[in-house]
Amino acid sequence: MTSLSIHWPEFTLSSTLDLAAIFLIALLANRFLRVVTNLIVKPAATQSRTAQVREQQTRTLAGVLYSAGSKVVWLVALLTAVDKVGINPTPALTLAGLASVAIGFGAQNLVRDLITGIYIVLEDQFVMGDTIQVGDAIGRVEILTLRRTVLRDARGALVTIANGEIRSVSNLSRDWSQAFVDISIAPEMSLEKSMHALEAAASEMRGDPSWSQALVDGPRILGVQDFDRSALTVRLQVRTVPTRQDEVSRELRRRIQIEFQRQGLPLSSVQRFELVSAPPSPQETPKPEHQN
């Protein structure tokens, strides 16, 4: 009891001031961390869905970074405080270090996914609603977190990709999309008349208010792409607003067909097919003939 009475005044006068200083520094560090992480947030400049999603993603990332940083600040403050009151934190730090190494080895893929996810958001590689291609997977981004990206492909299937597996990504929804339309013309047909019909169909589409809003540039005729004895192929190029290139291409083909019929111009009757050979099944593998 006497020993406690002797040391109590020293604890209240010196250690209490140290603890108060540690607490104040931790608060200031947290405030500074909040200011820094808020710089990551990209406020939506427009009311478009893409801009709103981008803002929400950067706010989520800022919140995650602030939460992790804040926990580190308070952990350091706690360890410093217990040392000031006479408790040695070295054994706890050693145990925590060993546990961190063990967890780190087991969670390497998770850490890699999280780091890649942070880069995806910070660099604005893509957002929810974009159509992207990752490897052989092409689809619309429906879920984007720091750990995974989920695509809805053309089959309607959900394709889940770990962010750490993304090495190269193609964003098909930025600025504009592009399509090429190849038209096969009968070789006996006059090229000049065919070009005139193609330009008439393209001009009509550019002047149609229901389709002009989907067009960024074109449709324009690039010229003869290929020719042989059976057909002459003319290529057209069209740039559209993001992700609308397929429907614009279909409409352009329809208008070209109508224009050629209107002018009585024949299209090539040749149909081209691409044959992909598959390896024979075990049942279909021919057996070697035995020679006598």
TORLUM-259114 format. One line per 2 residues: number of its first residue (from 1); their letters; for each residue x, y, z of N, C-alpha, C. Coordinates in steps of 0.02 Angstrom, whole numbers, always signed. Each point is the difference from the previous one (the first is absolute). Example, Ala and Ser with C-alpha at 12.3 -4.5 7.8 and 13.67 -1.06 7.14 Angstrom:
<nodes>
1	as	+660/-284/+390/-45/+59/+0/+45/+60/+0; -18/+53/-36/+42/+59/+3/-39/+55/+37
</nodes>
This chain:
<nodes>
1	mt	+42/-61/+0/-42/+61/+0/+43/+62/+0; +55/-4/+39/+45/+57/+4/+34/+13/-68
3	sl	+18/-57/-33/+31/+7/-65/-46/+33/-51; -62/-18/+2/-48/+30/-45/-8/+74/+14
5	si	+1/+18/+61/-8/+71/+18/+59/+40/-24; +59/-31/-3/+59/+36/-21/-1/+13/-76
7	hw	-20/-51/-38/+3/+6/-72/-62/+33/-30; -55/+4/+35/-62/+27/-28/+7/+73/-23
9	pe	+31/+46/+40/+6/+69/-24/+41/+6/-64; +54/-43/-7/+40/+3/-62/-41/-22/-60
11	ft	-43/-51/+9/-42/-24/-54/-50/+54/-21; -31/+33/+45/-51/+49/-16/+29/+62/-32
13	ls	+59/+19/+20/+28/+62/-26/+36/-10/-67; +41/-51/-6/+40/-10/-60/-35/-42/-53
15	st	-23/-59/+22/-30/-47/-48/-65/+27/-28; -39/+35/+42/-63/+26/-25/+11/+51/-55
17	ld	+50/+43/+9/+16/+48/-53/+23/-35/-64; +41/-53/+10/+22/-38/-59/-59/-32/-36
19	la	-46/-29/+38/-58/-32/-30/-44/+51/-36; -7/+59/+29/-40/+52/-32/+33/+22/-65
21	ai	+66/+6/+1/+36/+20/-61/-7/-54/-55; +5/-63/+21/-8/-55/-49/-71/+1/-30
23	fl	-50/+11/+42/-69/+2/-24/-11/+59/-48; +29/+58/+16/-7/+59/-42/+34/-11/-68
25	ia	+60/-30/+1/+36/-13/-62/-39/-49/-44; -30/-50/+32/-40/-49/-38/-60/+33/-32
27	ll	-32/+46/+36/-57/+36/-29/+21/+42/-60; +56/+36/+8/+25/+41/-55/+19/-43/-61
29	an	+31/-57/+14/+19/-45/-55/-61/-26/-36; -53/-15/+37/-62/-23/-32/-32/+55/-41
31	rf	+2/+61/+25/-28/+56/-37/+39/+11/-65; +66/-4/+4/+42/+8/-60/-14/-57/-49
33	lr	-8/-61/+26/-15/-57/-43/-66/+9/-36; -49/+28/+35/-65/+13/-31/+6/+50/-57
35	vv	+39/+52/+9/+10/+50/-52/+34/-31/-61; +50/-41/+11/+37/-31/-55/-44/-48/-39
37	tn	-38/-43/+34/-42/-48/-34/-57/+34/-37; -23/+57/+24/-53/+36/-36/+23/+27/-67
39	li	+66/+7/-8/+26/+22/-65/-11/-53/-54; -11/-62/+20/-11/-54/-49/-69/+5/-31
41	vk	-48/+28/+36/-69/+3/-23/-5/+44/-62; -32/-26/-53/-11/+36/-62/-74/+20/-4
43	pa	-17/+62/+19/-71/+19/-2/-27/-3/-72; -62/-22/-6/-32/-6/-66/-8/+68/-32
45	at	+29/+9/-58/-5/+64/-36/-67/+6/-36; -30/-57/-15/-64/-1/-35/-48/-46/+38
47	qs	-62/-3/-23/-50/-43/+31/-4/-68/-34; +49/-16/-43/-1/-64/-34/+13/-56/+50
49	rt	-24/-60/-18/+8/-57/+44/+74/-17/+9; +39/+5/-53/+71/-16/+4/+35/+45/+50
51	aq	-15/+66/-3/+32/+47/+46/-21/-14/+72; -64/-16/+10/-24/-15/+67/+33/-63/+28
53	vr	+6/-51/-42/+32/-62/+22/+73/+12/+16; +34/+40/-41/+70/+16/+12/+8/+35/+68
55	eq	-43/+47/+16/+4/+35/+64/-11/-49/+58; -49/-45/-7/-14/-47/+53/+58/-48/+11
57	qt	+32/-21/-54/+57/-46/+7/+59/+35/+34; +14/+61/-18/+56/+35/+31/-15/+15/+74
59	rt	-63/+13/+16/-18/+11/+70/+8/-65/+40; -18/-56/-31/+9/-64/+34/+73/-15/+11
61	la	+42/+13/-51/+71/-11/+7/+30/+46/+53; -20/+63/+1/+24/+46/+51/-19/-23/+70
63	gv	-61/-26/+7/-22/-25/+65/+40/-61/+23; +15/-45/-48/+40/-59/+17/+70/+20/+22
65	ly	+32/+44/-38/+67/+22/+17/+2/+37/+67; -50/+43/+11/-2/+36/+64/-10/-48/+59
67	sa	-44/-49/-10/-13/-47/+54/+63/-40/+17; +35/-24/-51/+61/-38/+12/+54/+44/+32
69	gs	+9/+61/-27/+50/+45/+28/-16/+21/+72; -64/+11/+14/-20/+20/+67/+15/-56/+51
71	kv	-12/-61/-20/+15/-56/+45/+74/-5/+15; +41/+13/-50/+73/-1/+10/+20/+56/+48
73	vw	-28/+59/-8/+17/+57/+44/-17/-16/+72; -61/-26/+11/-21/-14/+69/+39/-59/+30
75	lv	+20/-48/-42/+41/-55/+26/+68/+25/+23; +30/+43/-40/+64/+28/+20/-7/+42/+63
77	al	-54/+38/+4/-13/+41/+60/-9/-44/+61; -36/-56/-8/-12/-45/+56/+65/-31/+25
79	lt	+41/-24/-47/+64/-30/+20/+45/+51/+34; +0/+61/-24/+41/+52/+31/-27/+16/+70
81	av	-66/+0/+8/-30/+16/+64/+15/-53/+53; -6/-64/-19/+12/-53/+50/+73/+0/+21
83	dk	+45/+21/-45/+70/+4/+20/+10/+56/+51; -39/+53/-6/+7/+56/+47/-25/-17/+70
85	vg	-47/-48/+4/-26/-18/+66/+37/-60/+30; +56/-20/-32/+42/-51/+30/-13/-70/-26
87	in	-39/-9/-52/-12/-67/-28/+44/-8/-62; +39/-53/-2/+46/-12/-56/-39/-29/-59
89	pt	-4/+35/-57/-39/-25/-57/+40/-47/-46; +63/-13/+16/+42/-41/-45/-27/-70/-11
91	pa	-20/-37/+51/-28/-67/-13/-62/+1/-45; -43/+49/+11/-60/+5/-42/+18/+17/-72
93	lt	+49/+44/-8/+22/+18/-68/+32/-60/-35; +38/-39/+36/+32/-59/-29/-53/-50/-23
95	la	-49/-12/+43/-54/-46/-17/-40/+25/-59; -14/+66/-1/-38/+28/-56/+40/-4/-65
97	gl	+66/+10/+4/+42/-5/-59/+0/-70/-29; +5/-50/+44/-2/-69/-24/-67/-16/-31
99	as	-53/+23/+31/-68/-13/-27/-8/+35/-67; +27/+61/-7/-6/+36/-64/+37/-36/-56
101	va	+59/-27/+17/+38/-37/-51/-39/-62/-23; -29/-36/+49/-39/-60/-17/-61/+17/-42
103	ig	-35/+52/+20/-59/+21/-38/+19/+26/-69; +57/+35/-3/+22/+27/-64/+15/-55/-51
105	fg	+32/-54/+22/+13/-55/-46/-65/-32/-24; -49/-4/+44/-63/-32/-19/-47/+44/-39
107	aq	+12/+66/+3/-46/+47/-33/+35/+40/-54; +50/-29/-33/+35/+37/-52/-46/+18/-58
109	nl	-42/-48/-21/-46/+14/-55/-51/+53/+18; -23/-2/+63/-48/+51/+22/+31/+69/+0
111	vr	+61/+5/+25/+34/+65/+0/+11/+25/-71; +19/-46/-45/+11/+19/-70/-65/+25/-31
113	dl	-56/-35/+15/-65/+21/-27/-18/+70/+25; +11/+13/+64/-18/+65/+29/+42/+56/-30
115	it	+65/-12/-8/+44/+52/-28/-20/+15/-72; -14/-53/-39/-21/+11/-69/-66/+37/-3
117	gi	-46/-17/+46/-65/+34/+2/+8/+75/+15; +47/+16/+43/+13/+70/+16/+25/+37/-63
119	yi	+45/-32/-37/+25/+31/-61/-55/+8/-52; -44/-49/-5/-56/+5/-48/-42/+61/+14
121	vl	-16/+12/+64/-42/+57/+18/+39/+65/-7; +62/+2/+24/+38/+62/-2/+14/+22/-72
123	ed	+16/-48/-43/+16/+16/-70/-61/+4/-44; -58/-13/+28/-63/+4/-38/+3/-43/-62
125	qf	+22/-63/+8/+5/-45/-57/-69/-19/-26; -47/-12/+45/-69/-13/-18/-43/+8/+61
127	vm	-65/+9/-11/-49/+6/+55/-58/-46/-15; -44/-6/+49/-60/-41/-11/-42/+28/-57
129	gd	-21/-44/-44/-38/+21/-59/+41/+0/-63; +67/+1/+7/+43/-3/-60/+0/-70/-28
131	ti	+11/-5/-65/+10/-64/-33/+75/-8/-11; +28/-54/+27/+72/-10/-3/+16/-71/-24
133	qv	+62/-9/-20/+26/-66/-18/+61/-14/+42; -3/-56/+35/+56/-24/+41/+16/-71/-24
135	gd	+55/-7/-36/+15/-65/-29/-52/-19/-52; -31/-58/+10/-52/-23/-45/-70/+21/+22
137	ai	-4/+31/+58/-66/+20/+28/-17/+71/-22; -59/+7/-29/-25/+66/-20/-69/+8/+30
139	gr	-12/+57/+33/-65/+10/+30/-5/+67/+34; -59/+12/+27/-15/+63/+35/+16/-8/+74
141	ve	+35/+50/+27/+19/-4/+71/-62/+12/+43; -18/-50/+39/-58/+6/+44/+20/+9/+73
143	il	+58/-26/+19/+25/+7/+69/+74/+15/-4; +21/+51/+37/+71/+17/+4/+17/+16/+72
145	tl	+42/-42/+30/+25/+11/+67/+76/+1/-2; +32/+12/+57/+72/+0/+1/+29/-70/-11
147	rr	-42/-52/+9/+25/-69/-6/-19/-33/-66; -57/+16/-29/-23/-36/-59/-38/+45/-48
149	tv	-5/-23/-62/-40/+32/-52/-46/-53/-29; -64/+17/-5/-51/-48/-25/-29/+28/-64
151	lr	+3/-41/-54/-25/+20/-66/-62/-40/-17; -45/+32/-37/-57/-35/-30/+15/-8/-74
153	da	+14/-62/-23/+21/-10/-69/-60/-6/-46; +14/-14/-65/-53/-2/-50/-49/-57/+12
155	rg	+21/-52/+35/-45/-56/+16/-46/+15/+58; +14/+55/+35/-38/+16/+60/+31/-28/+63
157	al	+58/-32/-7/+34/-30/+58/+41/+53/+36; +5/-9/+66/+42/+43/+41/+70/-30/+3
159	vt	+50/+39/-20/+69/-23/-1/+37/+39/+54; +26/-36/+50/+35/+32/+56/+75/-6/-12
161	ia	+34/+57/+3/+72/+3/-12/+33/+33/+60; +49/-34/+29/+39/+31/+54/+42/+57/-29
163	ng	-1/+56/+33/+36/+59/-26/+74/-14/-11; +29/-43/+42/+70/-16/-8/+16/-38/-63
165	ei	-52/-31/-31/+10/-37/-62/-5/+45/-62; -19/+63/+9/-6/+46/-57/+68/+28/-17
167	rs	+26/-21/-57/+64/+25/-24/-11/+54/-54; -48/-11/-42/-15/+47/-54/-76/+3/-8
169	vs	-27/+60/-4/-72/+9/-6/-15/+49/-57; -50/-17/-40/-22/+44/-54/-68/+29/+19
171	nl	-3/+66/+5/-64/+33/+15/-34/+18/-65; -58/-30/-12/-37/+10/-62/-53/+54/+6
173	sr	-1/+36/+56/-54/+49/+12/+25/+71/+9; +62/+13/-16/+27/+67/+11/+0/+41/-65
175	dw	-26/+59/+4/+1/+50/-53/-42/-21/-60; +21/-52/-35/-39/-22/-58/+16/-72/-16
177	sq	-45/-32/-38/+11/-68/-24/+3/+2/-76; +28/-52/-29/+10/+0/-72/-19/-68/-29
179	af	-26/+2/-61/-18/-62/-36/+17/+8/-73; +15/-56/-32/+12/-2/-72/-53/-44/-33
181	vd	-28/+24/-53/-52/-36/-37/+27/-16/-69; +5/-64/-15/+24/-23/-65/-59/-21/-44
183	is	-5/+28/-60/-54/-15/-46/+30/-34/-62; -25/-60/-15/+23/-37/-59/-44/+17/-59
185	ia	+31/+22/-54/-35/+22/-60/+16/-48/-57; -50/-13/-42/+10/-44/-57/+55/+29/-45
187	pe	+46/-42/-24/+58/+26/-38/-20/+33/-66; -57/-20/-28/-21/+30/-64/-33/+68/+10
189	ms	-11/+19/+63/-34/+64/+13/+50/+58/-3; -24/+58/-24/+42/+59/-5/+19/+24/+70
191	le	+65/+8/+11/+23/+23/+66/-24/+71/+14; -3/+43/-51/-22/+69/+10/-72/+2/+24
193	ks	-44/-39/-31/-70/-2/+20/-7/-29/+71; +39/-50/+16/-2/-31/+67/+22/+51/+53
195	mh	+53/+37/-15/+23/+50/+47/-53/+54/+11; -33/+19/-54/-53/+51/+5/-57/-25/+44
197	al	-19/-64/-7/-53/-28/+41/+21/-4/+73; +61/-19/+13/+25/-4/+69/+1/+69/+32
199	ea	+23/+50/-36/+2/+68/+26/-71/+26/+13; -47/-18/-43/-70/+21/+11/-27/-30/+64
201	aa	+13/-64/+12/-24/-33/+61/+33/+31/+62; +66/+13/-4/+35/+30/+57/-25/+70/+14
203	se	-10/+40/-53/-24/+68/+8/-70/+1/+30; -42/-46/-22/-68/-3/+27/+0/-15/+75
205	mr	+46/-45/+20/+4/-17/+71/+26/+58/+41; +50/+37/-27/+27/+58/+36/-54/+54/+10
207	gd	-46/+5/-48/-51/+51/+5/-62/-21/+38; -3/-62/+23/-57/-24/+37/+7/+20/+74
209	ps	-45/+42/+27/+7/+22/+70/-1/-57/+50; -34/-55/-16/-4/-56/+47/+66/-38/+5
211	ws	+45/+9/-48/+64/-34/+1/+59/+48/+5; -9/+62/-19/+57/+46/+1/+29/+11/+70
213	qa	-42/-7/+51/+24/+9/+68/+47/-56/+21; -7/-58/-33/+44/-57/+17/+66/+3/-38
215	lv	+6/+45/-49/+59/+3/-43/+49/+52/+26; +63/-19/+0/+55/+47/+15/+34/+22/-63
217	dg	+11/-47/-46/+32/+16/-64/-22/-52/-51; -15/+22/-61/-21/-45/-53/-75/-12/+1
219	pr	-21/-53/-35/+39/-50/-36/+36/+30/-60; +60/-25/-11/+40/+23/-57/+27/-61/-37
221	il	+9/+8/-65/+25/-54/-42/+76/+4/-1; +32/-54/+21/+73/-2/-1/+28/-21/-68
223	gv	-38/-41/-35/+22/-22/-66/-3/-75/-7; +31/-25/-52/+0/-72/-15/+46/-36/+49
225	qd	-28/-46/+37/+38/-37/+50/+29/-65/-30; -38/-31/-46/+24/-63/-29/-39/-13/-65
227	fd	+29/-39/-43/-37/-20/-60/+29/-65/-26; -43/-39/-34/+20/-61/-33/-50/-13/-57
229	rs	+0/-59/-26/-44/-15/-57/-74/-2/+20; -13/-14/+63/-69/-9/+21/-32/+63/+29
231	al	+38/+45/+28/-29/+59/+32/+53/+54/+9; -25/+61/+8/+41/+58/+15/-26/+29/+66
233	tv	+44/+7/+49/-19/+20/+68/+19/+73/+12; -51/+40/+18/+11/+70/+17/-11/+8/+76
235	rl	+46/+35/+32/-4/+8/+73/-23/+71/+18; -46/+3/+49/-23/+63/+29/+20/+2/+73
237	qv	+12/+59/+25/+19/+11/+70/-51/+45/+33; -17/-15/+63/-46/+42/+37/+22/+1/+73
239	rt	+1/+59/+28/+14/+9/+71/-64/+22/+35; -13/-31/+57/-63/+13/+36/+15/+18/+72
241	vp	-53/+20/+34/+7/+9/+73/+15/-69/+30; +28/-3/+59/+22/-64/+28/-54/-54/-1
243	tr	+21/-60/-21/-38/-63/+2/-59/-3/-49; -7/+48/-45/-56/-2/-47/+22/-19/-70
245	qd	+61/-23/-8/+26/-15/-66/-36/-58/-34; -22/-49/+39/-33/-58/-30/-67/+17/-30
247	ev	-41/+37/+37/-66/+17/-26/+5/+49/-59; +49/+45/+3/+10/+46/-56/+22/-39/-63
249	sr	+44/-49/+10/+22/-40/-57/-58/-38/-32; -43/-28/+42/-57/-37/-28/-47/+47/-39
251	el	-10/+59/+27/-44/+47/-34/+31/+24/-66; +66/+10/+0/+34/+21/-61/-5/-54/-54
253	rr	+8/-62/+19/-7/-55/-49/-71/-2/-28; -49/+10/+43/-70/-1/-23/-12/+56/-50
255	ri	+26/+59/+14/-10/+57/-46/+36/-11/-66; +59/-31/+3/+36/-14/-62/-38/-50/-43
257	qi	-28/-51/+31/-40/-49/-36/-60/+33/-34; -34/+43/+36/-59/+35/-29/+21/+45/-57
259	ef	+56/+36/+9/+23/+46/-53/+21/-38/-62; +33/-56/+6/+19/-40/-58/-62/-27/-36
261	qr	-49/-21/+38/-62/-24/-31/-36/+57/-35; +2/+59/+29/-34/+58/-29/+31/+18/-68
263	qg	+66/-5/-3/+35/+17/-62/+9/-60/-47; -26/-57/+21/+5/-59/-43/+70/-26/-8
265	lp	+41/+8/+52/+69/-23/-4/+6/-68/+37; +31/-49/-32/+7/-65/+33/+59/-1/+49
267	ls	-11/-33/+56/+55/-14/+45/+29/-69/-17; +59/-14/+26/+30/-64/-15/-41/-56/+30
269	sv	-8/-54/-37/-37/-58/+26/+45/-48/+37; +64/+17/+5/+47/-45/+33/-5/+10/+76
271	qr	-6/-54/+36/-1/+1/+73/+66/-30/+25; +31/+33/+48/+64/-24/+25/-10/-30/+69
273	fe	+28/-59/+9/-4/-34/+64/+71/-15/+24; +8/+2/+65/+64/-17/+30/-7/-68/+33
275	lv	+36/-49/-24/-4/-67/+27/+55/-10/+51; -20/-18/+60/+47/-13/+54/+1/-74/+13
277	sa	+57/-31/-10/+4/-72/+10/+14/-16/+72; -37/-50/+26/+9/-22/+69/+39/-65/+0
279	pp	+38/-14/+52/+35/-64/+3/-49/-57/+3; +13/-55/-35/-46/-56/-1/-7/-31/+69
281	sp	-61/-23/+14/-12/-34/+64/+32/-68/-2; +10/-30/+59/+32/-66/+0/-37/-51/-43
283	qe	-69/+6/-2/-38/-48/-39/+10/+11/-75; +16/+61/-20/+7/+17/-70/+71/-5/-25
285	tp	+48/-12/+46/+69/-4/-21/+10/-61/-43; +23/+8/-61/+8/-58/-44/+54/-46/+26
287	kp	-15/-65/-4/+48/-49/+23/+49/-16/-56; +61/-9/+15/+48/-17/-53/-15/-67/-30
289	eh	+6/-4/-65/-13/-63/-35/+60/-47/+9; -18/-62/+11/+53/-49/+7/+23/-24/-68
291	qn	+62/+1/-11/+26/-23/-63/+18/-74/+5; -19/-34/-53/+15/-71/-1/+75/-11/-15
</nodes>
